[in-house]
Amino acid sequence: MGRRGNFFTGRYRIIDTLETSSSVTVYAWVISTWVDTNGNTVSDGSSLCEIGFKKEDNLYIYENYYDIKVPEFPYVPQKVSDILSNDAGKIYNDLMAEVDKDIENYLNSQ
């Protein structure tokens, strides 16, 4: 994630999941931020991610992770594309508000 700061926070919102008998694919909007002791952003990221897990017995084992550059069908399922075309701004703003609150709490604890 680039350079590291003094404090890290990240938030995510699951948009959809696709499950088969042997695997689960999760589509999630992920926001992450590193800040220094003054609250200056050192490194940050925001993207739609596809995270794959395989099922073994009662466990979900991480397999892979992809940043999705174009969150439109056929790159993502139509349902994910539809949700993001309608609600991407709200999802992003809600996650950023949570990240900003984490950073504020960190700075107030210093």
QUIUR-V578260 format. One record per residue. N is the residue number from 1. SS is DSSP state (@ for helix, = for strand, . for the rest). Layout:
# QUIUR-V578260
n:N ss:SS
n:N ss:SS
This chain:
# QUIUR-V578260
n:1 ss:.
n:2 ss:.
n:3 ss:.
n:4 ss:.
n:5 ss:.
n:6 ss:.
n:7 ss:=
n:8 ss:=
n:9 ss:=
n:10 ss:=
n:11 ss:=
n:12 ss:=
n:13 ss:=
n:14 ss:=
n:15 ss:=
n:16 ss:=
n:17 ss:=
n:18 ss:=
n:19 ss:=
n:20 ss:.
n:21 ss:.
n:22 ss:.
n:23 ss:=
n:24 ss:=
n:25 ss:=
n:26 ss:=
n:27 ss:=
n:28 ss:=
n:29 ss:=
n:30 ss:=
n:31 ss:=
n:32 ss:=
n:33 ss:=
n:34 ss:=
n:35 ss:=
n:36 ss:.
n:37 ss:.
n:38 ss:.
n:39 ss:.
n:40 ss:.
n:41 ss:=
n:42 ss:=
n:43 ss:=
n:44 ss:=
n:45 ss:=
n:46 ss:=
n:47 ss:=
n:48 ss:=
n:49 ss:=
n:50 ss:=
n:51 ss:=
n:52 ss:=
n:53 ss:=
n:54 ss:=
n:55 ss:=
n:56 ss:=
n:57 ss:.
n:58 ss:.
n:59 ss:=
n:60 ss:=
n:61 ss:=
n:62 ss:=
n:63 ss:=
n:64 ss:=
n:65 ss:=
n:66 ss:=
n:67 ss:=
n:68 ss:=
n:69 ss:.
n:70 ss:.
n:71 ss:.
n:72 ss:.
n:73 ss:.
n:74 ss:.
n:75 ss:.
n:76 ss:.
n:77 ss:.
n:78 ss:@
n:79 ss:@
n:80 ss:@
n:81 ss:@
n:82 ss:@
n:83 ss:@
n:84 ss:@
n:85 ss:@
n:86 ss:@
n:87 ss:@
n:88 ss:@
n:89 ss:@
n:90 ss:@
n:91 ss:@
n:92 ss:@
n:93 ss:@
n:94 ss:@
n:95 ss:@
n:96 ss:@
n:97 ss:@
n:98 ss:@
n:99 ss:@
n:100 ss:@
n:101 ss:@
n:102 ss:@
n:103 ss:@
n:104 ss:@
n:105 ss:@
n:106 ss:@
n:107 ss:@
n:108 ss:@
n:109 ss:@
n:110 ss:.
